[in-house]
């Protein structure tokens, strides 16, 4: 090997993920520590943990430790090692087996090389065995333009060697000059280096090279890579090198991920690709659960749907550009927290979907959920004076909760509803013994078996209403609204009219605080209409950020599900409104025929108004 080849130094060889464990007291003092812990800091008389954390993270570290309530808790902080280097560490807090002293907590630290060793980030405590060191003869590379360092590593079963560490151009010239690249592929190789140098978002190239065999045998190797956002927002290129054969057999998971596309704003996957990825992954598990290919797929997945609380306030007060920056920071923070434990996508304006791998029990899931909720909150703790950026999360587990993606998503979405309803800034994961009854109601399962028959009956009834309407408009409308209230299990049907949208007519229960519908004139309500004449919500608590006046009005009425239809043709100056309201605590999805029948009722009311220009009903 040429002198340009740089092998890992003694420190890097010893920097494996030894278990560095200590017990700290209420003053963050390590009163007992094992040898790897004290050697990492270069002081066998190790004192206060806060002396070694980065100055700007000291308060966050103390808050993190103080927030420990007995359940395993994880966080990421910079600590100064014995060489004086500031290095990123994953720290885990967990309870002592014996409670010998009040306020004492066990702490474990794992060093994370966020730059050169990004591909050997080992989160064994989180991912339960997804260990890169188990991939024999695996080659990975990283490139950071800030210091122009290209680094290639080779993994064996229990070790890692740094094969190259030099500038990218030096590596290119070395590979060509030493004859490691077939002459026929030199052009392709130079183009690959150019893609890395220019930070192309993702790339793949098949190169004929003898880099692994030291010029003895030329083989086809596939170089694949992507741009990765570091914890501080900077970007690096990471990649892996596979044989042509292994590129197809090494890991089906890797093949699926390599085809994903990114959301430009947040750096995570976009809605289409994260959804397809989740569906493909679950389908692969279902197809191969009884054969020998299961090791290629992570099992026991968790679906997390995350909604950013108070995000509308950011856009309203500071503008959409600042809101975009907030979303970018959330994307980076989520990638930092999840690491190799899963994949992340953005599926809506301020909504993210996270797929977690190898979630074997609820405690492991709870640890992730707590870490996401807490660290998102910390990320923005000092950004705003009058409100906080937090998140609400709903989650479900495959295959425990469901065996297909659509059902898992519905369950997680239902749990998100609950989290928002309970006041936001919290997580809820599905537990059958607690949530099953409400969830079944939410998807109107009682109507599913008869939904086709109900639709047919509804069409027949509507045809009779139209006939009746030709003879007696007012009576036909009254009969139809009564039918909606009684047949659709609706608590209250209301008509509001006039500039002040005062309550004019109620069918069913008269709701509290329902004397007017002035919320319909608010910007939030109008934005939800999206140029339509109606909106339907299966859970009004979820729209609190978008339409706070509307959400608050529904809360005062105890309305949980509603259909709101503008009467007339002017959504800018609404002077008439038809509402179909369900009260209670259990969100329920509106059936399509219920929405269509309600729209027909509003249409007939509009016809009556146009024809007679008189009060709506007797």
N, C-alpha and C positions, 0 to 999 in steps of 0.2 A: 504494500500500500504506500502511496506517495506521502511525503512529509506534509502535504496539505490536508491529509486526513487527520481529524482530531477526535480521539476517543474520549469517553467520559472520564472526568477526573475523579479522584478518590471520593471527594465530597458527593458528587453526583451519583456515584455507584452506591454510596452508603445512604443516599437520600431516598430509600424505599419507605414505604408507609408503615414504619414501626408504630406500634401502639404507644403513643405518648400520653400517659394518664397521670392525673394528679387529683388531690382532694383540696378544694378551696373553701375558705370560710366566708362569713358574711362581709369581710373586708377585702375580698378578692385575693387573699394571701394563700399561697400554696403551702399547706402545712405538711402534706405528704406528697411525694412525686416519685415516679419510677425513673430509672437511669436514662432511657431515651428522652424523657421529658426534660430533665435537667441538662443533658448533653446538648440538646437542641439550642438551649439558650446560653450554654457555656458557663453555667454557674450552678454548682452543686448545692449552693446555699440559696437557691432561688427564693426570691421574696414575693413582691406583689405583682400580680398578672398585669396590672395597668401600667407598669413601668416599661413593658415590652410592646404594647399595642401602639399602632400609629396614633400620634397625638390627636389628629382630627377624628379618630374613631373611639377615643377613650370613653366619652359619655355614652355613646351607643353601646359599647361593650358592657359598661356598668348597668345600663338599662336592660340589656339582654339578659345578663345574669340575674338581675333583680326580678325579672318577669317570670323566672322559673317557678313552676307550680307543682312539680312532682312528676310530670310527664316528660319523656325525652324531648329535648329541644335542640335545634341545630342552627348555626349561624356562621357567617364567613367574615373574617377580619384579617387585617395585615398585622403581622408580628415580626419583630426584629430578631433574627437568629444570631448564633454566636459569631458569625462573620460580619455582623452589622448590616446584613441585607434585609430589606423589608419584603416579606413573602406572604402570600395569601394562604390562610389556614381555614379549614373547615373545623369548627369546634362543636362538640356535642356535650350537652349537659344531661346527666342522668343521676337517678337517686342512688344513694348508698344502700347496700344490702342490709346494713344495720344502722339504726339511727343513733349513733353514739353521741352525737353532738348536734344541737339545733343549728340550722343555718349552714351546715356543711353540704357541699355538692361535689360529685365526681365530675371531672371534665376530661374529655379526650380530644386531642388535636391531631389533625392530619394535614400535612403540608401539600399545597397545590401549586405546581408551577404553571402559572396562568399564561405564560408566553411559550417558552421553548418546549415545555412538557405538556402542552394542552391536550395531546392525544393520549397521554398516560394518566390523565386525571382519574384517580381511583376513588370512587365513593362506595367502598365495600359496605359500610354501615347503612347506606341508603339503598343501594341497588341489590343487596343480598346475593352477591356472587357474579355480577357482571364485571369480570376482571379482565382487563386488557392483557395482563401478563400471561394469561392462559392461551393466547393466540400465538402459536409457535411460528417463528420465521416471518413475523409480521413487520412490515416497514411502514413508517409514517414520516411525514415531514411537516415543517412549519416555516413560514417566512414572515418576518416583521419588517416593514419598510422603514420604521423609525430608527432602527439601528442597522438595517441592511444585513440581517443575519438569517441565513438559510441553515436549517438544522434537520438532519435525517437520523432517525433512530431505528434500531432493530430490536424487536422483542423476542425473547425466548420464553421458556415456560415460567421461569422465576426471576428473570433478569432483563435488563435493558442496556443496550450499548449505544452510545452516540457515534454514528459512523462518519458523518460530515457535520462540520460547523464552520461556516465561512460565508462570505458574501455570495449572493445569488449568481452574479456574473463569474466570480472565481469558480464556483461549482460548475457552471456551464462549460467554461473553458477547460477545467480539469477533466470532466467527463469526456469531452471530445478529444482533447490532446492525448489522454491516456488510452484511447481506443475502446472505451466502454460503450460507445454508441455505434451501431451499424451505420456505415456510410450512407446507405439508402434512407436512413431515418434521421439524419442530422438535421434536415430542414424541419421535420416534425418536432424534434427535440428542442430546437431553438424557438419554435412557435410556442411550445409548452412553457418554456422559461419566460417568454414574453407575456403569456397569460398570467403567470404567477406574479411577475413584476408589475403588471398593470392592475392587479387586484380584480381580475375578472370574477364575477359573482360565483360562477361554478364552471368547471372545466373537466374534460376527460381526454386522455390521449393514450394510444397504444404504441409503445416504443420497443424496438428490438435492441436489447442491451445485455451486457455481461456484468453489470454492476454487482449482482449477487454472487456470481461464480468467479469473480476476479479474472476476467478475460478468457476463462476456459470454455464456457458454453454460452452462446447467444440465445436468449429466450425472449418471448413476447411478454412485456409487463405493462399493466394498465395503471396509469397515474390519474387519480381522481382527486379533486379538491374543491374547496369552497371558501368564501370569505366568512370569517367568524368575528362577531362583535365581542370584544373583551368586556370585563366588568366595568371599566371606566369609559366605555364608549368608543375606544380606539378599535381598529380592525387589524386582523392578521389573516393570513392564508393558512389553512390546515388541509392536510390531505393524506392519502394512504396509497400504497403500491401493492398491487395484487398480480398474481400470474393470470394469464389469459384464462386458464381453467378455473382458478379459484374465484375469478371475478363473477363467475356464474354459479359457483357452488359454495363459496365460503360462507355467505350469509344472505338469505333472501331479504332480511330486514335492511341490510345495507343497500341492496339493489333498489328497494322501494324508496328509501330516503334520498338516494342520489338523483332521483327524478323529480323531487319536490321543487316547487317554485316558491320564492320568497315574497312577503309583503314588504314593499320598499320602505314604508314608513317606520315599521317596527323591527325589521330584520328577522322576524319569525316567519313561518310558512303562511301562505295565504289560505283563504277559506276552502277553495276548491281542492288544493293539494292535501291539506291536513285532513279533510273529510275523506277523500279517496284513500289516503294512507291508513286511516283508522279502519275503514271498511275492509280494505285489503288485508290488513293485519288480523282482524277478527275472523275474516273468511278463511285465511290461511290456517289459523288455529283450529277452526271447526273442521276444515278438510283433513288436517294432518294429526289430529289429537290421538289417533290410535296407531300411528306408524312411527318410524324411526327418525322422522324429519323434525320432530318437535323441538330439538335443541336449536334449530335455526330461527325459532320465533320466540320472542318473550311472551310468557303466559301470565295469567292473573293480572290483566290490565286494569287501569282505572281511568275513567273519563272525568275531567274537571272542566266545568264551564265557569269562567271568571268574568264578572262584570265590575267595572270601575265605578265606585261611588262618587257622587258629586262632580262627575266629569263635565256635565252641562254647565255648571257654575264656572268652571275654568274657561270654557269657550265663550260664555256670555261676558265674563268680566275681563278676560285677558286676550281673547281672540283665538281663532282656530289655529294660527301658526304656533302659538304657545301650547295650545291643546295637543298639537301634533308632537311637540317636544316631550310632553308628559307621556304620551303613548310610546314614544321611542324609548324613554327611560324605563317604562314598565316592561317593554319587550326585552331590554337588556337585563333587567333585574330578574325576570322569570328565567331566562337562559342561565344566568348565574346560579340561581337556586336549584333548578332542575338538573343542570349538567347532563351527564350521560344517562340519567335516570328516566328520560322520556323525550318527547318532542312537543313543540309548542306552535300554535297557529293563531292567527287573528281571524275571527269569523264575523265580526261586525264592527261598528264604529268604535266602541269601547269594550268589546267582548272578546275574550280569548278562550281557546280550547286547548287543553293540555292532555296528552296521553302519557300516562305513567306506566313504566314497565315493572313486571315482577312484584306487584303489590300482593303479598302473601297473606297479610292480615290487616285488620282495621287500625291497629296501632301504627303500622308503617305508613298507612294512608294518612292517619291523623297527624303524624310528624310532618309530612309534606304540606298538608293543608295549613297547619299552624305556621310553618316556615314561610309559606307564600303570603299568608295574611299578615303576619308580623312584619316581614321585611318590606312588603309594599308600603305598609303604614309608615315604617321608619324612613323609607326613601324620601317621603314628602313631609316629614314631621314638622319641619321649620319653613316650609315654602309659603304657606298661606296663613293669614292672621285670623280670619273669621270662619274657616272651615278646613276640614282635613280630607286629603285624598286617601281613601281606603278601598277595600274590595270586598265583594260578596262572592262566595263560591258554592256551587252545588256539584256533587260528585256521585258516581256510581261505579261498581266494580264488575268486570267480566272475569269469569262467567257466573259469579255468584248471583248477581242481580238480574242479568239477562244475557242471552247468547247471541244477540245481533246488535249492530251499531245503532239502528234507529231507536230501538227500545232503550238502550243504554243512554242515548242522548236525551230522550224524553224524561227518563228518571232523573238524570243529572239536572236537567232544566227545571223539573219540578222542585228539586232540592234547592236550586237557586232561588226560585220563587219564595220558598220558605225563609231562606236567609234574608232576602230583601224585606219580606213581611215582618220579620222579627227585629228590624231596625238597621239592617246592613252592617258592614264591618264584621262579618262572621262567616263561618263555613258550615255547611250541612251535608253530611253524606248519608246515603240511603240506608235505612235500617228497617227491614221488613216489619218487625214487630211494632214499630212506631208509625211508619209512614204508609204502609200498604193500603189501608182503607181510604185515606185521603187521596192517595195517588190514583187508585182505581176510579174514584169519583171524578178526579181531574181529567181523565181521558174519556169520561162518559161511557165506561165499559158496559153499563147496563143497557145502553142504547145500541151497542155495536151489533148484537145479533139481529136486531130488528131494524137496523138503520135503512136498509134498502126498502123494506115495507113502509117505514115511516116516511121516506121521501116520496114514495108513490102515493100514499094517503094524503100527504101534504099537497101534492100537485092536484089531486082530485078536489081537495078542499078549496084550494086557491081558485080553481076553475069555477066553483060554485060562488065564491066571493065575487069574482068578476061579473058573473051573471046578476048577482044581487046588487052590485054596485051600479049597474046600468039603471036599475029601478029606484034605488034609495041609497045615495052615496053615504050619507051620514051613518045610517044604520049598519051598512055593510062594513064600514071602517070600525065602528064600535064592536061589531061582532068579531072582526078579525083580531083586534087588539085584545079582546077578552080571550079569544082562542090562544093567542101567543102567550098570554099570562098564565093560563091554566094548563095548556098542553106542554109547553116548553119548561115547565117547572121554574118559571120566572116569578120573582117576588113582587116586582113592581114595574109597570109600563107607564111612562109619563110623557105628556106633551107640554112643551114650554113655548111661549110665544111673546112677541113684542121686543122693543129695544132693550128692555131689562130682563128678557127671557124669564118671565114669571111663570110659575106652575099654573097650567090651565086645566089639565085633566089627568086623573090617575086611574089606572086599572090595577086592582090588587091593593097591596099594602102602601100606605102613605109613609114615606121614609122620613126619618129625622133630618132636619136641616136641608130640606129639599124645596124650599119656597121659590128658588130661582136656579138658573143654570148659567150664571155669569162667567163661570170658568171657561165656557165655550168661546168667550171673546179674548182669552189669554193667548199670547204668542205660542206658548207650549202646546196648547190644544190644537191650534191651527197648524202648527208644524207637524203634528201627528197625523193630521188629515192627509198630508202629502198630495194635495190637489184633488183628493177624492171627496166625496160628499158624506163619507161615513168612516168610522173606525170601530174595530171590535177588539176587546182586550179580555183575555182569559184570566189575567191577574193584574189588577190596576196598580198594585204596589210596586210593580217592576218599572213603571214609567215615571216614578217620582222625580228622577233626575231630568227627564225630558219635559214633563208637564207638571210641575209641582202644584199649581193651583188646581188642576183637574184631579190629581192624585189625592190632595188634601180634601177636596169636596167629596170624593168617593169614600174616603176614610171616615168623614163625619157622618155619612149616610150608612156606613157599614156595608158598602157595596164592594164586592170582591171581583165580579165579572160583569161586563157591560157591553152593550152595543149602542153607539151614539150616532144618530143619523141627522144630518143637517136638512132642515125643511126650507125649501126655496132653492135659489140657484147661486147665492152669493156667500162664499165662504169667508170673504173679508169682513162683511157686516152680517153676522148671523142673527136672524130675528126669529128663528124657529128651530126646535130641536125635538126629536123623538128619542127617548132612551128606553132600553130594555135592560133591567137590572136584576142581578142575583146578589143576595146578601149572605153573610156568613164568614167562615174562615177557610173553606176548602176551595181552591181555584178549580175551575172546570172549563174544559175546552169547548168552545161553541161548535156545534155541528154545522156543516155547510148549509143544510136546508133551513136551519134556524136563522142564519144570517140572511139568506135569500128571501125568506118569508117576511122578515122584518123590513128589508129593502122594498118589497112590494107594498107593504103597509105604508111606508113613507111616500112611495110614488103615488098611491091613491089619495093620500092626504094632500099632496101637492096638486093633484088634479082638482080636488075639491076646492082648494084655495083659488086656483086659477079660474075655475068655472064660476064661482059665486062671489069671490072676493069678500067673503063674510067669515065670521068666527068658525073655527075648525069644526066644532061639534056642538050639539045641544048641551 
